[in-house]
Amino acid sequence: MPDASADTLADIVRARHSARVPFDPDREIPGADLQRILECARWAPTAHNMQNFVAIVLDDPALLAKIGAIRAAPSETFLAENYWQLSFSEEELLRKGTGLLASQFPPAWRKPNAKPADAIEADELLANRSLQGCPTLLVMLYDGNRRAPASEGDVLGIMSLGCVMQNIWLMAQALGVGLQILSVFNTGAPAKALRLLLEIPDHMKIGFCCRLGYPVESPGNYLRVRRSPGQFIHHNRYSPPTPGI
């Protein structure tokens, strides 16, 4: 007999998306909903049940303003690798089945030889543009010095963080809360500035940051693509994907 809860979960998974639009800064997330989101993080599977993550909940407008004022620019590596993964038309994106439309990025990022200096000139306060009025920012930390046994490079720890992220995202989607993962604070000068501002100890790493809130505008009907099942599912042995399936 079909399980209605399984269908509901499948609908939430398919509806989940990155909310890349501004949020209403005056509409706070109800405390009960935020607790439900964090409770799902608490029950995420982690390697060896290490649970070696910490959540910093930021909702102080003055503090969020300071974070938004952090100067940042995408790295040269990001700009180069991002360019080669872009599609410059919907037809190209449909054909590839992966990646994003170039129109979702600032013009300065859509050049094959884009430089960080050019990008920061167009988006000097990249952090502020990324926050876009969010009333709540979650900073998820983890202790990279504590890893599951025989997990070289802490691969299992990174997988565990992905499980935490997914649990947070699915519950937020179920509650009607917009969410977007922000990579700007993970490395380089922005990460150092955030660590200093939040007094994060050296042994704790920034796993990921996500903005939470309620969109003030529709994300629009942008094209979302996924590979077809025949392009990534193999039975009993690896075999080249069948074109067009």
Disulfide bonds with the S-S distance in Angstrom:
none
